Amino acid sequence: MKCQRDLTLGEAARLLRLSPTTMRRLFDAGSLKGYRVPGSRFRRVTRAEVERLAREHDIPLHDPQATEAT
């Protein structure tokens, strides 16, 4: 069983091929649901939330692990 962990906005940005600034704006506007890490300025989102955003806006997901050399 693979353990799922929440993504940083930078990781989410790479999956969607968007800039981290765009991800912060989406998060701050409420279009991307997640949470701030207590006691810090960092934000986290779930992979499911990133996939939801991608589906709603017809953004293809980029999986960097799938493109690594074999």
mmCIF file of the N, C-alpha and C atoms, coordinates in Angstrom:
data_MODEL
# 
_entry.id   MODEL 
# 
loop_
_atom_site.group_PDB 
_atom_site.id 
_atom_site.type_symbol 
_atom_site.label_atom_id 
_atom_site.label_alt_id 
_atom_site.label_comp_id 
_atom_site.label_asym_id 
_atom_site.label_entity_id 
_atom_site.label_seq_id 
_atom_site.pdbx_PDB_ins_code 
_atom_site.Cartn_x 
_atom_site.Cartn_y 
_atom_site.Cartn_z 
_atom_site.occupancy 
_atom_site.B_iso_or_equiv 
_atom_site.pdbx_formal_charge 
_atom_site.auth_seq_id 
_atom_site.auth_comp_id 
_atom_site.auth_asym_id 
_atom_site.auth_atom_id 
_atom_site.pdbx_PDB_model_num 
ATOM 1   N N  . MET A 1 1  ? 0.836   -1.182 0.000   1.00 0.00 ? 1  MET A N  1 
ATOM 2   C CA . MET A 1 1  ? 0.000   0.000  0.000   1.00 0.00 ? 1  MET A CA 1 
ATOM 3   C C  . MET A 1 1  ? 0.882   1.247  0.000   1.00 0.00 ? 1  MET A C  1 
ATOM 4   N N  . LYS A 1 2  ? 0.632   2.128  -0.940  1.00 0.00 ? 2  LYS A N  1 
ATOM 5   C CA . LYS A 1 2  ? 1.441   3.332  -1.062  1.00 0.00 ? 2  LYS A CA 1 
ATOM 6   C C  . LYS A 1 2  ? 0.898   4.418  -0.139  1.00 0.00 ? 2  LYS A C  1 
ATOM 7   N N  . CYS A 1 3  ? 1.771   5.038  0.604   1.00 0.00 ? 3  CYS A N  1 
ATOM 8   C CA . CYS A 1 3  ? 1.387   6.094  1.531   1.00 0.00 ? 3  CYS A CA 1 
ATOM 9   C C  . CYS A 1 3  ? 1.262   7.407  0.757   1.00 0.00 ? 3  CYS A C  1 
ATOM 10  N N  . GLN A 1 4  ? 0.106   8.047  0.875   1.00 0.00 ? 4  GLN A N  1 
ATOM 11  C CA . GLN A 1 4  ? -0.100  9.331  0.223   1.00 0.00 ? 4  GLN A CA 1 
ATOM 12  C C  . GLN A 1 4  ? 0.259   10.448 1.193   1.00 0.00 ? 4  GLN A C  1 
ATOM 13  N N  . ARG A 1 5  ? 0.988   11.424 0.701   1.00 0.00 ? 5  ARG A N  1 
ATOM 14  C CA . ARG A 1 5  ? 1.274   12.583 1.520   1.00 0.00 ? 5  ARG A CA 1 
ATOM 15  C C  . ARG A 1 5  ? 0.797   13.806 0.755   1.00 0.00 ? 5  ARG A C  1 
ATOM 16  N N  . ASP A 1 6  ? 0.566   14.852 1.482   1.00 0.00 ? 6  ASP A N  1 
ATOM 17  C CA . ASP A 1 6  ? 0.110   16.084 0.846   1.00 0.00 ? 6  ASP A CA 1 
ATOM 18  C C  . ASP A 1 6  ? 1.260   16.718 0.075   1.00 0.00 ? 6  ASP A C  1 
ATOM 19  N N  . LEU A 1 7  ? 0.895   17.483 -0.943  1.00 0.00 ? 7  LEU A N  1 
ATOM 20  C CA . LEU A 1 7  ? 1.874   18.100 -1.833  1.00 0.00 ? 7  LEU A CA 1 
ATOM 21  C C  . LEU A 1 7  ? 2.125   19.553 -1.456  1.00 0.00 ? 7  LEU A C  1 
ATOM 22  N N  . THR A 1 8  ? 3.343   20.008 -1.685  1.00 0.00 ? 8  THR A N  1 
ATOM 23  C CA . THR A 1 8  ? 3.619   21.434 -1.583  1.00 0.00 ? 8  THR A CA 1 
ATOM 24  C C  . THR A 1 8  ? 3.022   22.100 -2.823  1.00 0.00 ? 8  THR A C  1 
ATOM 25  N N  . LEU A 1 9  ? 2.892   23.411 -2.794  1.00 0.00 ? 9  LEU A N  1 
ATOM 26  C CA . LEU A 1 9  ? 2.380   24.093 -3.985  1.00 0.00 ? 9  LEU A CA 1 
ATOM 27  C C  . LEU A 1 9  ? 3.362   23.981 -5.148  1.00 0.00 ? 9  LEU A C  1 
ATOM 28  N N  . GLY A 1 10 ? 4.657   23.903 -4.860  1.00 0.00 ? 10 GLY A N  1 
ATOM 29  C CA . GLY A 1 10 ? 5.649   23.722 -5.917  1.00 0.00 ? 10 GLY A CA 1 
ATOM 30  C C  . GLY A 1 10 ? 5.491   22.376 -6.615  1.00 0.00 ? 10 GLY A C  1 
ATOM 31  N N  . GLU A 1 11 ? 5.247   21.323 -5.826  1.00 0.00 ? 11 GLU A N  1 
ATOM 32  C CA . GLU A 1 11 ? 5.018   19.995 -6.403  1.00 0.00 ? 11 GLU A CA 1 
ATOM 33  C C  . GLU A 1 11 ? 3.739   19.978 -7.231  1.00 0.00 ? 11 GLU A C  1 
ATOM 34  N N  . ALA A 1 12 ? 2.691   20.606 -6.706  1.00 0.00 ? 12 ALA A N  1 
ATOM 35  C CA . ALA A 1 12 ? 1.427   20.692 -7.436  1.00 0.00 ? 12 ALA A CA 1 
ATOM 36  C C  . ALA A 1 12 ? 1.609   21.485 -8.734  1.00 0.00 ? 12 ALA A C  1 
ATOM 37  N N  . ALA A 1 13 ? 2.399   22.551 -8.677  1.00 0.00 ? 13 ALA A N  1 
ATOM 38  C CA . ALA A 1 13 ? 2.655   23.370 -9.863  1.00 0.00 ? 13 ALA A CA 1 
ATOM 39  C C  . ALA A 1 13 ? 3.351   22.546 -10.944 1.00 0.00 ? 13 ALA A C  1 
ATOM 40  N N  . ARG A 1 14 ? 4.301   21.706 -10.545 1.00 0.00 ? 14 ARG A N  1 
ATOM 41  C CA . ARG A 1 14 ? 4.988   20.844 -11.524 1.00 0.00 ? 14 ARG A CA 1 
ATOM 42  C C  . ARG A 1 14 ? 4.029   19.848 -12.157 1.00 0.00 ? 14 ARG A C  1 
ATOM 43  N N  . LEU A 1 15 ? 3.104   19.298 -11.375 1.00 0.00 ? 15 LEU A N  1 
ATOM 44  C CA . LEU A 1 15 ? 2.123   18.349 -11.920 1.00 0.00 ? 15 LEU A CA 1 
ATOM 45  C C  . LEU A 1 15 ? 1.214   19.006 -12.955 1.00 0.00 ? 15 LEU A C  1 
ATOM 46  N N  . LEU A 1 16 ? 0.875   20.264 -12.711 1.00 0.00 ? 16 LEU A N  1 
ATOM 47  C CA . LEU A 1 16 ? -0.038  20.972 -13.604 1.00 0.00 ? 16 LEU A CA 1 
ATOM 48  C C  . LEU A 1 16 ? 0.692   21.806 -14.656 1.00 0.00 ? 16 LEU A C  1 
ATOM 49  N N  . ARG A 1 17 ? 2.014   21.877 -14.524 1.00 0.00 ? 17 ARG A N  1 
ATOM 50  C CA . ARG A 1 17 ? 2.833   22.724 -15.398 1.00 0.00 ? 17 ARG A CA 1 
ATOM 51  C C  . ARG A 1 17 ? 2.373   24.183 -15.342 1.00 0.00 ? 17 ARG A C  1 
ATOM 52  N N  . LEU A 1 18 ? 2.165   24.641 -14.115 1.00 0.00 ? 18 LEU A N  1 
ATOM 53  C CA . LEU A 1 18 ? 1.836   26.036 -13.843 1.00 0.00 ? 18 LEU A CA 1 
ATOM 54  C C  . LEU A 1 18 ? 2.940   26.607 -12.967 1.00 0.00 ? 18 LEU A C  1 
ATOM 55  N N  . SER A 1 19 ? 2.974   27.914 -12.852 1.00 0.00 ? 19 SER A N  1 
ATOM 56  C CA . SER A 1 19 ? 3.992   28.527 -12.005 1.00 0.00 ? 19 SER A CA 1 
ATOM 57  C C  . SER A 1 19 ? 3.577   28.437 -10.543 1.00 0.00 ? 19 SER A C  1 
ATOM 58  N N  . PRO A 1 20 ? 4.544   28.397 -9.638  1.00 0.00 ? 20 PRO A N  1 
ATOM 59  C CA . PRO A 1 20 ? 4.210   28.421 -8.209  1.00 0.00 ? 20 PRO A CA 1 
ATOM 60  C C  . PRO A 1 20 ? 3.405   29.661 -7.823  1.00 0.00 ? 20 PRO A C  1 
ATOM 61  N N  . THR A 1 21 ? 3.655   30.794 -8.483  1.00 0.00 ? 21 THR A N  1 
ATOM 62  C CA . THR A 1 21 ? 2.895   32.011 -8.204  1.00 0.00 ? 21 THR A CA 1 
ATOM 63  C C  . THR A 1 21 ? 1.420   31.812 -8.549  1.00 0.00 ? 21 THR A C  1 
ATOM 64  N N  . THR A 1 22 ? 1.143   31.174 -9.671  1.00 0.00 ? 22 THR A N  1 
ATOM 65  C CA . THR A 1 22 ? -0.243  30.885 -10.052 1.00 0.00 ? 22 THR A CA 1 
ATOM 66  C C  . THR A 1 22 ? -0.895  29.980 -9.021  1.00 0.00 ? 22 THR A C  1 
ATOM 67  N N  . MET A 1 23 ? -0.163  28.992 -8.543  1.00 0.00 ? 23 MET A N  1 
ATOM 68  C CA . MET A 1 23 ? -0.707  28.073 -7.536  1.00 0.00 ? 23 MET A CA 1 
ATOM 69  C C  . MET A 1 23 ? -1.030  28.826 -6.246  1.00 0.00 ? 23 MET A C  1 
ATOM 70  N N  . ARG A 1 24 ? -0.154  29.731 -5.833  1.00 0.00 ? 24 ARG A N  1 
ATOM 71  C CA . ARG A 1 24 ? -0.421  30.524 -4.622  1.00 0.00 ? 24 ARG A CA 1 
ATOM 72  C C  . ARG A 1 24 ? -1.671  31.371 -4.806  1.00 0.00 ? 24 ARG A C  1 
ATOM 73  N N  . ARG A 1 25 ? -1.830  31.953 -5.980  1.00 0.00 ? 25 ARG A N  1 
ATOM 74  C CA . ARG A 1 25 ? -3.012  32.780 -6.246  1.00 0.00 ? 25 ARG A CA 1 
ATOM 75  C C  . ARG A 1 25 ? -4.285  31.940 -6.222  1.00 0.00 ? 25 ARG A C  1 
ATOM 76  N N  . LEU A 1 26 ? -4.240  30.751 -6.818  1.00 0.00 ? 26 LEU A N  1 
ATOM 77  C CA . LEU A 1 26 ? -5.399  29.851 -6.793  1.00 0.00 ? 26 LEU A CA 1 
ATOM 78  C C  . LEU A 1 26 ? -5.737  29.449 -5.367  1.00 0.00 ? 26 LEU A C  1 
ATOM 79  N N  . PHE A 1 27 ? -4.722  29.152 -4.578  1.00 0.00 ? 27 PHE A N  1 
ATOM 80  C CA . PHE A 1 27 ? -4.924  28.772 -3.176  1.00 0.00 ? 27 PHE A CA 1 
ATOM 81  C C  . PHE A 1 27 ? -5.533  29.934 -2.393  1.00 0.00 ? 27 PHE A C  1 
ATOM 82  N N  . ASP A 1 28 ? -4.940  31.107 -2.521  1.00 0.00 ? 28 ASP A N  1 
ATOM 83  C CA . ASP A 1 28 ? -5.400  32.273 -1.763  1.00 0.00 ? 28 ASP A CA 1 
ATOM 84  C C  . ASP A 1 28 ? -6.806  32.708 -2.182  1.00 0.00 ? 28 ASP A C  1 
ATOM 85  N N  . ALA A 1 29 ? -7.185  32.466 -3.444  1.00 0.00 ? 29 ALA A N  1 
ATOM 86  C CA . ALA A 1 29 ? -8.519  32.821 -3.933  1.00 0.00 ? 29 ALA A CA 1 
ATOM 87  C C  . ALA A 1 29 ? -9.565  31.779 -3.549  1.00 0.00 ? 29 ALA A C  1 
ATOM 88  N N  . GLY A 1 30 ? -9.112  30.614 -3.047  1.00 0.00 ? 30 GLY A N  1 
ATOM 89  C CA . GLY A 1 30 ? -10.042 29.565 -2.661  1.00 0.00 ? 30 GLY A CA 1 
ATOM 90  C C  . GLY A 1 30 ? -10.372 28.586 -3.770  1.00 0.00 ? 30 GLY A C  1 
ATOM 91  N N  . SER A 1 31 ? -9.756  28.739 -4.943  1.00 0.00 ? 31 SER A N  1 
ATOM 92  C CA . SER A 1 31 ? -10.000 27.812 -6.051  1.00 0.00 ? 31 SER A CA 1 
ATOM 93  C C  . SER A 1 31 ? -9.288  26.480 -5.855  1.00 0.00 ? 31 SER A C  1 
ATOM 94  N N  . LEU A 1 32 ? -8.255  26.483 -5.054  1.00 0.00 ? 32 LEU A N  1 
ATOM 95  C CA . LEU A 1 32 ? -7.491  25.284 -4.731  1.00 0.00 ? 32 LEU A CA 1 
ATOM 96  C C  . LEU A 1 32 ? -7.547  25.113 -3.216  1.00 0.00 ? 32 LEU A C  1 
ATOM 97  N N  . LYS A 1 33 ? -8.214  24.061 -2.774  1.00 0.00 ? 33 LYS A N  1 
ATOM 98  C CA . LYS A 1 33 ? -8.414  23.837 -1.337  1.00 0.00 ? 33 LYS A CA 1 
ATOM 99  C C  . LYS A 1 33 ? -7.201  23.153 -0.735  1.00 0.00 ? 33 LYS A C  1 
ATOM 100 N N  . GLY A 1 34 ? -6.851  23.558 0.448   1.00 0.00 ? 34 GLY A N  1 
ATOM 101 C CA . GLY A 1 34 ? -5.722  22.971 1.154   1.00 0.00 ? 34 GLY A CA 1 
ATOM 102 C C  . GLY A 1 34 ? -5.616  23.592 2.528   1.00 0.00 ? 34 GLY A C  1 
ATOM 103 N N  . TYR A 1 35 ? -4.422  23.591 3.069   1.00 0.00 ? 35 TYR A N  1 
ATOM 104 C CA . TYR A 1 35 ? -4.213  24.155 4.406   1.00 0.00 ? 35 TYR A CA 1 
ATOM 105 C C  . TYR A 1 35 ? -2.817  24.735 4.515   1.00 0.00 ? 35 TYR A C  1 
ATOM 106 N N  . ARG A 1 36 ? -2.659  25.604 5.470   1.00 0.00 ? 36 ARG A N  1 
ATOM 107 C CA . ARG A 1 36 ? -1.340  26.144 5.794   1.00 0.00 ? 36 ARG A CA 1 
ATOM 108 C C  . ARG A 1 36 ? -0.747  25.297 6.907   1.00 0.00 ? 36 ARG A C  1 
ATOM 109 N N  . VAL A 1 37 ? 0.535   25.031 6.821   1.00 0.00 ? 37 VAL A N  1 
ATOM 110 C CA . VAL A 1 37 ? 1.231   24.288 7.864   1.00 0.00 ? 37 VAL A CA 1 
ATOM 111 C C  . VAL A 1 37 ? 1.270   25.174 9.107   1.00 0.00 ? 37 VAL A C  1 
ATOM 112 N N  . PRO A 1 38 ? 0.783   24.663 10.241  1.00 0.00 ? 38 PRO A N  1 
ATOM 113 C CA . PRO A 1 38 ? 0.744   25.488 11.451  1.00 0.00 ? 38 PRO A CA 1 
ATOM 114 C C  . PRO A 1 38 ? 2.122   26.049 11.820  1.00 0.00 ? 38 PRO A C  1 
ATOM 115 N N  . GLY A 1 39 ? 2.145   27.320 12.129  1.00 0.00 ? 39 GLY A N  1 
ATOM 116 C CA . GLY A 1 39 ? 3.377   27.969 12.554  1.00 0.00 ? 39 GLY A CA 1 
ATOM 117 C C  . GLY A 1 39 ? 4.315   28.337 11.429  1.00 0.00 ? 39 GLY A C  1 
ATOM 118 N N  . SER A 1 40 ? 3.851   28.219 10.168  1.00 0.00 ? 40 SER A N  1 
ATOM 119 C CA . SER A 1 40 ? 4.718   28.573 9.041   1.00 0.00 ? 40 SER A CA 1 
ATOM 120 C C  . SER A 1 40 ? 3.890   29.249 7.946   1.00 0.00 ? 40 SER A C  1 
ATOM 121 N N  . ARG A 1 41 ? 4.571   29.629 6.894   1.00 0.00 ? 41 ARG A N  1 
ATOM 122 C CA . ARG A 1 41 ? 3.883   30.252 5.759   1.00 0.00 ? 41 ARG A CA 1 
ATOM 123 C C  . ARG A 1 41 ? 3.591   29.245 4.652   1.00 0.00 ? 41 ARG A C  1 
ATOM 124 N N  . PHE A 1 42 ? 3.967   27.976 4.857   1.00 0.00 ? 42 PHE A N  1 
ATOM 125 C CA . PHE A 1 42 ? 3.842   26.949 3.830   1.00 0.00 ? 42 PHE A CA 1 
ATOM 126 C C  . PHE A 1 42 ? 2.415   26.462 3.676   1.00 0.00 ? 42 PHE A C  1 
ATOM 127 N N  . ARG A 1 43 ? 2.071   26.089 2.439   1.00 0.00 ? 43 ARG A N  1 
ATOM 128 C CA . ARG A 1 43 ? 0.738   25.591 2.121   1.00 0.00 ? 43 ARG A CA 1 
ATOM 129 C C  . ARG A 1 43 ? 0.858   24.162 1.608   1.00 0.00 ? 43 ARG A C  1 
ATOM 130 N N  . ARG A 1 44 ? -0.179  23.367 1.840   1.00 0.00 ? 44 ARG A N  1 
ATOM 131 C CA . ARG A 1 44 ? -0.212  21.982 1.354   1.00 0.00 ? 44 ARG A CA 1 
ATOM 132 C C  . ARG A 1 44 ? -1.571  21.702 0.731   1.00 0.00 ? 44 ARG A C  1 
ATOM 133 N N  . VAL A 1 45 ? -1.578  20.849 -0.290  1.00 0.00 ? 45 VAL A N  1 
ATOM 134 C CA . VAL A 1 45 ? -2.806  20.410 -0.944  1.00 0.00 ? 45 VAL A CA 1 
ATOM 135 C C  . VAL A 1 45 ? -2.715  18.902 -1.171  1.00 0.00 ? 45 VAL A C  1 
ATOM 136 N N  . THR A 1 46 ? -3.861  18.265 -1.324  1.00 0.00 ? 46 THR A N  1 
ATOM 137 C CA . THR A 1 46 ? -3.855  16.830 -1.605  1.00 0.00 ? 46 THR A CA 1 
ATOM 138 C C  . THR A 1 46 ? -3.746  16.598 -3.107  1.00 0.00 ? 46 THR A C  1 
ATOM 139 N N  . ARG A 1 47 ? -3.276  15.434 -3.467  1.00 0.00 ? 47 ARG A N  1 
ATOM 140 C CA . ARG A 1 47 ? -3.193  15.076 -4.889  1.00 0.00 ? 47 ARG A CA 1 
ATOM 141 C C  . ARG A 1 47 ? -4.601  15.054 -5.492  1.00 0.00 ? 47 ARG A C  1 
ATOM 142 N N  . ALA A 1 48 ? -5.572  14.581 -4.716  1.00 0.00 ? 48 ALA A N  1 
ATOM 143 C CA . ALA A 1 48 ? -6.956  14.541 -5.201  1.00 0.00 ? 48 ALA A CA 1 
ATOM 144 C C  . ALA A 1 48 ? -7.451  15.948 -5.538  1.00 0.00 ? 48 ALA A C  1 
ATOM 145 N N  . GLU A 1 49 ? -7.072  16.937 -4.739  1.00 0.00 ? 49 GLU A N  1 
ATOM 146 C CA . GLU A 1 49 ? -7.483  18.320 -4.997  1.00 0.00 ? 49 GLU A CA 1 
ATOM 147 C C  . GLU A 1 49 ? -6.817  18.851 -6.264  1.00 0.00 ? 49 GLU A C  1 
ATOM 148 N N  . VAL A 1 50 ? -5.568  18.500 -6.475  1.00 0.00 ? 50 VAL A N  1 
ATOM 149 C CA . VAL A 1 50 ? -4.861  18.913 -7.704  1.00 0.00 ? 50 VAL A CA 1 
ATOM 150 C C  . VAL A 1 50 ? -5.530  18.267 -8.913  1.00 0.00 ? 50 VAL A C  1 
ATOM 151 N N  . GLU A 1 51 ? -5.889  16.990 -8.795  1.00 0.00 ? 51 GLU A N  1 
ATOM 152 C CA . GLU A 1 51 ? -6.569  16.298 -9.890  1.00 0.00 ? 51 GLU A CA 1 
ATOM 153 C C  . GLU A 1 51 ? -7.939  16.904 -10.170 1.00 0.00 ? 51 GLU A C  1 
ATOM 154 N N  . ARG A 1 52 ? -8.657  17.313 -9.107  1.00 0.00 ? 52 ARG A N  1 
ATOM 155 C CA . ARG A 1 52 ? -9.956  17.974 -9.289  1.00 0.00 ? 52 ARG A CA 1 
ATOM 156 C C  . ARG A 1 52 ? -9.798  19.273 -10.070 1.00 0.00 ? 52 ARG A C  1 
ATOM 157 N N  . LEU A 1 53 ? -8.813  20.073 -9.687  1.00 0.00 ? 53 LEU A N  1 
ATOM 158 C CA . LEU A 1 53 ? -8.559  21.330 -10.379 1.00 0.00 ? 53 LEU A CA 1 
ATOM 159 C C  . LEU A 1 53 ? -8.211  21.084 -11.848 1.00 0.00 ? 53 LEU A C  1 
ATOM 160 N N  . ALA A 1 54 ? -7.405  20.072 -12.093 1.00 0.00 ? 54 ALA A N  1 
ATOM 161 C CA . ALA A 1 54 ? -7.010  19.734 -13.463 1.00 0.00 ? 54 ALA A CA 1 
ATOM 162 C C  . ALA A 1 54 ? -8.232  19.335 -14.297 1.00 0.00 ? 54 ALA A C  1 
ATOM 163 N N  . ARG A 1 55 ? -9.108  18.503 -13.717 1.00 0.00 ? 55 ARG A N  1 
ATOM 164 C CA . ARG A 1 55 ? -10.317 18.083 -14.443 1.00 0.00 ? 55 ARG A CA 1 
ATOM 165 C C  . ARG A 1 55 ? -11.217 19.275 -14.747 1.00 0.00 ? 55 ARG A C  1 
ATOM 166 N N  . GLU A 1 56 ? -11.439 20.128 -13.751 1.00 0.00 ? 56 GLU A N  1 
ATOM 167 C CA . GLU A 1 56 ? -12.345 21.268 -13.921 1.00 0.00 ? 56 GLU A CA 1 
ATOM 168 C C  . GLU A 1 56 ? -11.861 22.248 -14.980 1.00 0.00 ? 56 GLU A C  1 
ATOM 169 N N  . HIS A 1 57 ? -10.553 22.362 -15.142 1.00 0.00 ? 57 HIS A N  1 
ATOM 170 C CA . HIS A 1 57 ? -9.993  23.341 -16.078 1.00 0.00 ? 57 HIS A CA 1 
ATOM 171 C C  . HIS A 1 57 ? -9.318  22.693 -17.290 1.00 0.00 ? 57 HIS A C  1 
ATOM 172 N N  . ASP A 1 58 ? -9.573  21.393 -17.482 1.00 0.00 ? 58 ASP A N  1 
ATOM 173 C CA . ASP A 1 58 ? -9.007  20.658 -18.625 1.00 0.00 ? 58 ASP A CA 1 
ATOM 174 C C  . ASP A 1 58 ? -7.500  20.841 -18.750 1.00 0.00 ? 58 ASP A C  1 
ATOM 175 N N  . ILE A 1 59 ? -6.810  20.689 -17.629 1.00 0.00 ? 59 ILE A N  1 
ATOM 176 C CA . ILE A 1 59 ? -5.352  20.785 -17.600 1.00 0.00 ? 59 ILE A CA 1 
ATOM 177 C C  . ILE A 1 59 ? -4.801  19.363 -17.508 1.00 0.00 ? 59 ILE A C  1 
ATOM 178 N N  . PRO A 1 60 ? -3.981  18.941 -18.465 1.00 0.00 ? 60 PRO A N  1 
ATOM 179 C CA . PRO A 1 60 ? -3.396  17.593 -18.364 1.00 0.00 ? 60 PRO A CA 1 
ATOM 180 C C  . PRO A 1 60 ? -2.372  17.533 -17.234 1.00 0.00 ? 60 PRO A C  1 
ATOM 181 N N  . LEU A 1 61 ? -2.401  16.440 -16.493 1.00 0.00 ? 61 LEU A N  1 
ATOM 182 C CA . LEU A 1 61 ? -1.421  16.240 -15.418 1.00 0.00 ? 61 LEU A CA 1 
ATOM 183 C C  . LEU A 1 61 ? -0.117  15.738 -16.004 1.00 0.00 ? 61 LEU A C  1 
ATOM 184 N N  . HIS A 1 62 ? 0.957   16.269 -15.518 1.00 0.00 ? 62 HIS A N  1 
ATOM 185 C CA . HIS A 1 62 ? 2.298   15.839 -15.922 1.00 0.00 ? 62 HIS A CA 1 
ATOM 186 C C  . HIS A 1 62 ? 2.865   15.001 -14.789 1.00 0.00 ? 62 HIS A C  1 
ATOM 187 N N  . ASP A 1 63 ? 3.179   13.750 -15.063 1.00 0.00 ? 63 ASP A N  1 
ATOM 188 C CA . ASP A 1 63 ? 3.738   12.877 -14.040 1.00 0.00 ? 63 ASP A CA 1 
ATOM 189 C C  . ASP A 1 63 ? 5.232   12.745 -14.286 1.00 0.00 ? 63 ASP A C  1 
ATOM 190 N N  . PRO A 1 64 ? 6.070   13.459 -13.523 1.00 0.00 ? 64 PRO A N  1 
ATOM 191 C CA . PRO A 1 64 ? 7.513   13.434 -13.767 1.00 0.00 ? 64 PRO A CA 1 
ATOM 192 C C  . PRO A 1 64 ? 8.124   12.050 -13.602 1.00 0.00 ? 64 PRO A C  1 
ATOM 193 N N  . GLN A 1 65 ? 7.554   11.198 -12.784 1.00 0.00 ? 65 GLN A N  1 
ATOM 194 C CA . GLN A 1 65 ? 8.091   9.854  -12.593 1.00 0.00 ? 65 GLN A CA 1 
ATOM 195 C C  . GLN A 1 65 ? 7.887   9.003  -13.842 1.00 0.00 ? 65 GLN A C  1 
ATOM 196 N N  . ALA A 1 66 ? 6.827   9.256  -14.594 1.00 0.00 ? 66 ALA A N  1 
ATOM 197 C CA . ALA A 1 66 ? 6.545   8.491  -15.798 1.00 0.00 ? 66 ALA A CA 1 
ATOM 198 C C  . ALA A 1 66 ? 7.498   8.843  -16.939 1.00 0.00 ? 66 ALA A C  1 
ATOM 199 N N  . THR A 1 67 ? 8.102   10.032 -16.891 1.00 0.00 ? 67 THR A N  1 
ATOM 200 C CA . THR A 1 67 ? 8.981   10.462 -17.974 1.00 0.00 ? 67 THR A CA 1 
ATOM 201 C C  . THR A 1 67 ? 10.462  10.237 -17.683 1.00 0.00 ? 67 THR A C  1 
ATOM 202 N N  . GLU A 1 68 ? 10.780  9.705  -16.507 1.00 0.00 ? 68 GLU A N  1 
ATOM 203 C CA . GLU A 1 68 ? 12.185  9.438  -16.185 1.00 0.00 ? 68 GLU A CA 1 
ATOM 204 C C  . GLU A 1 68 ? 12.723  8.335  -17.079 1.00 0.00 ? 68 GLU A C  1 
ATOM 205 N N  . ALA A 1 69 ? 14.007  8.393  -17.370 1.00 0.00 ? 69 ALA A N  1 
ATOM 206 C CA . ALA A 1 69 ? 14.638  7.401  -18.268 1.00 0.00 ? 69 ALA A CA 1 
ATOM 207 C C  . ALA A 1 69 ? 14.551  6.012  -17.669 1.00 0.00 ? 69 ALA A C  1 
ATOM 208 N N  . THR A 1 70 ? 14.336  5.046  -18.555 1.00 0.00 ? 70 THR A N  1 
ATOM 209 C CA . THR A 1 70 ? 14.264  3.646  -18.120 1.00 0.00 ? 70 THR A CA 1 
ATOM 210 C C  . THR A 1 70 ? 15.567  2.957  -18.318 1.00 0.00 ? 70 THR A C  1 
# 
